């Protein structure tokens, strides 16, 4: 099992044969936790960010041209959504969903049923 933040580590469990002539299996667990071996001091505020700037690590930063390109792609979509209200069939939480979805499902089931009957040769 791999563990991620805040309790990083790895744990393995497998069966091993005990020593001796008898086949006797036993579960063995190997457990590694980062906190047990490497004491962790919490980062305060922007400490990680400032450290990355100081060492020149760009992985947490976007270049200005990348940001501008992202907005060139996203802004027309946002403008389109703002200009035209979507015709979305809202429905109450916990219900069976919008009536339009049920009608579409019944139409699809009906056409499949008709197709199956035509293949088999059955009459509706």
C-alpha positions in Angstrom: 0.0 0.0 0.0 1.3 3.4 -0.9 0.5 6.2 1.5 0.5 9.9 0.5 0.3 13.1 2.4 0.2 13.6 5.3 1.5 10.1 6.3 3.8 9.3 3.4 5.2 5.8 3.2 4.9 2.3 1.9 3.6 -0.9 3.4 4.0 -4.4 2.1 2.4 -7.6 3.5 3.1 -11.0 2.2 3.2 -14.7 3.3 6.5 -16.4 4.1 7.3 -20.0 5.0 8.5 -20.5 8.5 11.8 -22.3 8.9 11.7 -26.1 9.2 10.3 -29.1 7.4 6.7 -28.2 7.9 5.0 -26.0 5.4 3.7 -23.3 7.7 3.0 -19.8 6.3 2.9 -16.6 8.3 2.0 -13.1 7.3 4.9 -10.6 7.4 4.4 -6.9 7.2 7.1 -4.4 6.1 6.2 -0.9 6.9 8.2 2.3 6.1 7.0 5.7 7.2 8.9 8.8 6.2 8.2 10.5 9.5 9.9 7.6 11.4 13.2 8.1 9.5 13.2 11.7 8.4 12.0 14.3 10.9 9.8 16.8 9.2 9.7 20.5 10.1 6.5 22.2 8.7 6.9 24.8 6.0 5.7 28.2 7.1 3.7 30.3 4.7 5.5 30.8 1.4 8.7 29.1 2.5 8.6 26.4 -0.2 7.7 28.9 -2.9 10.5 31.3 -1.9 13.0 28.4 -1.7 12.0 27.3 -5.2 12.6 30.9 -6.5 16.0 31.0 -4.8 17.2 27.7 -6.3 15.6 28.4 -9.7 13.1 25.6 -9.7 10.4 26.6 -12.2 8.0 23.7 -11.7 5.6 25.7 -9.5 5.6 28.7 -11.9 4.1 29.5 -15.3 5.8 31.8 -17.7 3.9 34.9 -18.7 3.5 33.6 -22.3 2.0 30.4 -21.0 -0.5 32.3 -18.9 -1.5 34.6 -21.8 -2.0 31.6 -24.1 -4.2 29.9 -21.6 -6.4 32.9 -21.3 -6.6 33.2 -25.1 -8.0 29.7 -25.1 -10.3 29.9 -22.1 -11.7 33.5 -22.5 -13.8 32.8 -25.6 -15.4 29.9 -23.8 -16.2 32.0 -20.8 -17.6 34.8 -23.0 -19.8 32.2 -24.9 -21.2 30.9 -21.6 -21.9 34.4 -20.4 -23.6 35.4 -23.6 -25.9 32.5 -24.0 -27.8 30.8 -21.2 -27.7 27.1 -21.5 -30.9 25.1 -21.8 -30.1 22.7 -19.1 -32.9 20.5 -17.6 -32.5 21.0 -13.9 -34.1 18.6 -11.5 -34.6 18.1 -7.8 -31.9 16.4 -5.8 -32.7 12.8 -5.1 -35.2 12.5 -7.9 -35.0 10.2 -10.9 -33.5 13.0 -13.0 -35.0 15.2 -15.7 -38.1 14.0 -17.7 -36.2 14.6 -21.0 -33.6 12.0 -20.0 -36.3 9.4 -19.1 -38.0 10.0 -22.5 -34.7 9.6 -24.3 -34.0 6.3 -22.4 -37.4 5.0 -23.3 -37.0 5.9 -26.9 -33.7 4.2 -27.1 -35.0 1.1 -25.3 -38.0 1.0 -27.6 -35.8 1.2 -30.8 -33.6 -1.6 -29.5 -36.6 -3.7 -28.7 -38.0 -3.1 -32.2 -34.7 -4.0 -33.7 -34.4 -7.2 -31.7 -37.9 -8.2 -32.7 -37.2 -7.6 -36.4 -34.1 -9.8 -36.1 -35.9 -12.6 -34.3 -39.0 -12.2 -36.5 -41.3 -11.7 -33.6 -44.4 -9.4 -33.8 -44.7 -6.5 -31.4 
